[in-house]
């Protein structure tokens, strides 16, 4: 198949999943065309059958805000025409599904160009639920030729908030177990833990919903029992407040803010525990990546996370904002080698058995074929 993929080309989960999906589809023989305003962060353009088409937006004095969604629609139609695309697959409802709908209409006089929208979370729970975008988000979802969701929880929330009657196919996020894999020796850990400290890690886009300051508070509690350090991977509006809090709580020299990073699997496998204290996660990709690397997650019982983490089997789930409980679970993992080994092994096993690419990617292929056959 020849598939056009549009996503936000940043470090957010939706862009990462879309990019990894495109790469895996290309490895399986499909021709993939990324259509977006910048090269996606994790995209290796040298991969065979991968193409990138940049969306250029002109700045005219008439426009107070550049009309990206219109430029995107035009580029989608142009690429579809030039490369004879079979379908478009857009990630994150707004504005990508509206642009895809316009591209479909532009192509209608010549041929059919169906599009699939994958819902990732905040496009429903934050952006879509905003009254300014509610009607257009609902319309764009209902106009899609196919809809997928990364969790059952997000599917249910979409139906609850928007009353969508269309079928929504749940296809969970995935990992490549050959890339995300454990390193029992944790080679290179001395760079971050030179004195044999235990290592905690957090990965996110540092938005308020990620509660990154809770990671600092957990570290402060953990250090009362265990000599530990914390790696903060990512960037965003909450980085400054988190850095300030670290020094306020006296743990500033035990936290390292690494900013945005490529090759995060190399960092994850160095850690002993992942912290994911979010207010909301529609799936929790960072936790899946950690589990595949043999790093047990301490997360919050929200959204689609329980579809990924089985509490006390391959990780821990606690209430949002319960620093005492989250800290206690981290201490358990850092001080009980047998418990840590059991959870690490089970996490790796579940990641491979339930969320590996060879289980998830065929679900997308089958859905593409079903949409094309309608």
RAFENJO-V447558 format. One record per residue. RES is the residue in one letter. SS is DSSP state (H for helix, E for strand, L for the rest). PHI is phi in degrees with one decimal (999 if undefined). NEAR is the number of other ideal C-beta (glycine too) atoms within 12 Angstrom. Layout:
RES;SS;PHI;NEAR
RES;SS;PHI;NEAR
//
This chain:
X;L;999;31
X;E;-111.8;27
X;E;-123.1;44
X;E;-95.8;50
X;E;-119.4;50
X;E;-123.5;53
X;L;-153.5;45
X;L;-79.5;35
X;L;-84.2;31
X;L;-117.2;27
X;L;-84.5;32
X;L;-68.5;35
X;H;-59.6;47
X;H;-64.0;43
X;H;-67.9;35
X;H;-65.5;40
X;H;-62.6;47
X;H;-61.5;45
X;H;-66.5;38
X;H;-63.2;41
X;H;-61.6;47
X;H;-60.0;41
X;H;-64.8;31
X;H;-67.6;37
X;H;-63.9;37
X;H;-63.2;30
X;H;-64.1;23
X;L;-94.4;24
X;L;102.1;15
X;L;-83.7;31
X;E;-99.1;26
X;E;-115.6;44
X;E;-121.0;37
X;E;-84.4;46
X;E;-124.9;44
X;E;-163.6;41
X;L;-83.1;27
X;L;-154.1;23
X;L;-64.1;23
X;L;-55.3;37
X;L;-54.0;30
X;L;-95.3;34
X;L;-82.4;31
X;L;-96.5;24
X;L;-67.6;23
X;L;-81.7;12
X;L;-64.0;24
X;L;-55.9;16
X;L;71.6;24
X;E;-105.8;29
X;E;-130.0;28
X;E;-125.2;29
X;E;-124.5;34
X;E;-80.1;22
X;L;-95.5;35
X;L;-100.1;19
X;L;-114.4;22
X;L;-80.9;14
X;L;-102.8;13
X;L;-101.8;11
X;L;-54.6;7
X;L;-63.9;9
X;L;-89.6;13
X;L;-71.2;8
X;L;-126.3;13
X;L;-58.8;19
X;L;-81.8;22
X;H;-61.0;26
X;H;-61.0;29
X;H;-73.6;23
X;H;-63.3;30
X;H;-64.9;38
X;H;-59.7;36
X;H;-63.6;27
X;H;-68.3;36
X;H;-58.2;44
X;H;-64.0;34
X;H;-63.4;24
X;H;-66.4;36
X;H;-60.5;37
X;H;-69.2;22
X;H;-69.3;17
X;H;-113.5;25
X;L;54.0;18
X;L;-65.3;39
X;L;-83.3;30
X;E;-161.7;43
X;E;-110.7;50
X;E;-125.8;46
X;E;-108.0;50
X;E;-114.7;48
X;L;85.5;41
X;L;-62.9;51
X;L;-108.7;38
X;L;-96.8;36
X;H;-62.6;46
X;H;-70.7;46
X;H;-65.9;36
X;H;-62.6;41
X;H;-64.9;47
X;H;-63.6;35
X;H;-64.7;30
X;H;-62.5;39
X;H;-60.4;33
X;H;-66.9;21
X;H;-63.7;25
X;H;-86.9;30
X;L;-54.3;15
X;L;-61.6;11
X;L;-102.9;14
X;L;-168.3;16
X;L;-82.1;21
X;L;-133.7;36
X;E;-70.8;35
X;E;-135.7;45
X;E;-113.8;47
X;E;-109.1;51
X;E;-103.2;49
X;E;-89.1;51
X;L;-115.3;48
X;L;144.3;43
X;H;-69.3;35
X;H;-64.4;43
X;H;-103.3;44
X;H;-78.0;32
X;H;-116.6;25
X;H;-64.0;28
X;H;-64.8;35
X;L;-76.3;24
X;L;-63.7;17
X;H;-58.2;12
X;H;-64.6;12
X;H;-116.4;25
X;H;-57.1;22
X;H;-64.7;18
X;H;-70.5;25
X;H;-66.9;36
X;H;-59.1;31
X;H;-62.3;22
X;H;-66.4;39
X;H;-66.3;45
X;H;-69.3;26
X;H;-83.3;28
X;L;-66.9;38
X;L;-75.6;33
X;E;-154.2;35
X;E;-132.0;40
X;E;-124.2;43
X;E;-132.8;43
X;L;-82.8;48
X;L;-157.6;39
X;H;-66.1;25
X;H;-61.5;31
X;H;-67.9;45
X;H;-59.0;34
X;H;-63.0;22
X;H;-67.4;31
X;H;-63.4;42
X;H;-65.3;24
X;H;-65.9;16
X;H;-75.3;26
X;H;-107.1;31
X;L;64.3;15
X;L;-66.8;29
X;L;-97.1;12
X;L;-62.2;26
X;L;-64.7;22
X;L;-118.6;33
X;E;-87.7;29
X;E;-86.3;28
X;L;-130.0;35
X;L;-67.5;38
X;L;-66.0;49
X;L;-147.4;36
X;E;-139.6;43
X;L;-96.7;28
X;L;-64.4;29
X;L;-78.9;16
X;L;-94.5;26
X;L;-91.5;36
X;L;-143.7;26
X;L;-71.8;33
X;L;-129.9;22
X;L;-56.2;18
X;L;-85.6;11
X;L;48.8;27
X;L;-64.5;12
X;L;102.0;17
X;H;-65.1;26
X;H;-62.5;15
X;H;-61.9;17
X;L;-105.4;30
X;L;-131.7;26
X;L;-65.7;14
X;L;-111.0;13
X;L;78.2;15
X;L;-66.2;30
X;E;-75.1;34
X;E;-123.9;42
X;E;-98.7;52
X;E;-142.1;48
X;E;-134.6;50
X;E;-129.7;44
X;L;-170.6;44
X;L;-96.5;33
X;L;56.0;31
X;L;-83.4;27
X;H;-54.9;22
X;H;-62.9;30
X;H;-82.9;41
X;L;51.1;34
X;H;-65.6;40
X;H;-65.6;36
X;H;-63.9;42
X;H;-62.4;51
X;H;-65.2;38
X;H;-64.8;34
X;H;-63.3;51
X;H;-58.1;47
X;H;-58.8;31
X;H;-71.4;31
X;H;-60.1;39
X;L;-68.7;29
X;L;-69.6;19
X;L;-119.6;20
X;L;-127.3;31
X;L;-74.3;22
X;E;-135.2;36
X;E;-127.0;37
X;E;-130.0;47
X;E;-99.8;39
X;E;-110.6;45
X;E;-109.1;42
X;L;130.5;35
X;L;-158.8;25
X;L;155.8;26
X;L;-64.2;17
X;L;-91.9;30
X;H;-64.9;30
X;H;-57.1;17
X;H;-59.6;23
X;H;-68.5;39
X;H;-62.2;26
X;H;-63.3;18
X;H;-63.7;28
X;H;-58.9;30
X;H;-73.3;18
X;H;-60.0;16
X;L;-87.5;27
X;L;78.3;17
X;L;-118.7;32
X;H;-55.8;22
X;H;-78.9;15
X;H;-105.8;32
X;E;-119.6;40
X;E;-121.7;30
X;E;-92.5;34
X;E;-96.8;26
X;E;70.2;20
X;L;-71.4;25
X;L;-134.4;23
X;L;-92.8;19
X;L;61.9;19
X;H;-63.5;37
X;H;-59.6;33
X;H;-70.0;26
X;H;-82.1;36
X;H;-57.8;45
X;L;-70.1;33
X;L;-80.3;37
X;L;-82.5;47
X;L;-99.1;46
X;E;-146.1;48
X;E;-99.2;52
X;E;-105.6;53
X;E;-138.9;53
X;L;-91.5;47
X;L;-60.9;47
X;L;-67.5;29
X;L;-152.1;34
X;L;-141.3;41
X;L;-74.6;42
X;L;-146.7;44
X;L;104.9;47
X;H;-58.9;46
X;H;-60.0;46
X;H;-66.7;49
X;H;-64.3;49
X;H;-61.2;45
X;H;-66.2;49
X;H;-58.5;48
X;H;-63.9;44
X;L;-89.4;40
X;L;73.7;40
X;L;-115.0;51
X;E;-65.6;47
X;E;-92.1;53
X;E;-110.8;53
X;E;-129.5;53
X;E;-105.5;38
X;L;-84.4;34
X;L;-137.2;35
X;L;49.9;36
X;L;-90.2;39
X;H;-59.3;42
X;H;-64.3;27
X;H;-75.4;32
X;L;-104.1;43
X;L;-98.4;40
X;L;-95.9;25
X;E;-54.5;24
X;L;69.8;22
X;L;-109.2;22
X;L;-124.8;40
X;E;171.4;45
X;E;-120.4;39
X;E;-121.4;34
X;E;-131.9;33
X;L;-72.6;22
X;L;-59.1;24
X;L;81.0;19
X;L;-85.4;24
X;H;-63.8;28
X;H;-61.1;19
X;H;-67.7;26
X;H;-62.0;41
X;H;-64.7;33
X;H;-62.1;23
X;H;-66.0;40
X;H;-63.7;50
X;H;-62.8;30
X;H;-54.3;28
X;H;-68.5;42
X;H;-81.4;36
X;H;-112.6;20
X;L;-113.8;22
X;H;-63.0;14
X;H;-65.8;12
X;H;-61.0;25
X;H;-61.2;32
X;H;-63.1;19
X;H;-64.6;21
X;H;-67.8;37
X;H;-62.4;37
X;H;-66.5;23
X;H;-68.1;27
X;H;-62.2;45
X;H;-62.1;34
X;H;-62.1;22
X;H;-66.9;32
X;H;-61.5;44
X;H;-68.7;29
X;H;-74.1;18
X;H;-109.4;27
X;H;-129.4;39
X;E;-70.8;29
X;H;-57.6;32
X;H;-71.7;20
X;H;-98.8;24
X;H;-93.8;34
X;H;-59.0;31
X;H;-58.5;18
X;H;-64.9;27
X;H;-66.3;40
X;H;-59.4;28
X;H;-64.8;19
X;H;-70.0;34
X;H;-54.8;37
X;H;-62.5;20
X;H;-66.0;19
X;H;-66.3;30
X;H;-66.0;24
X;H;-81.1;14
X;L;-68.1;14
//
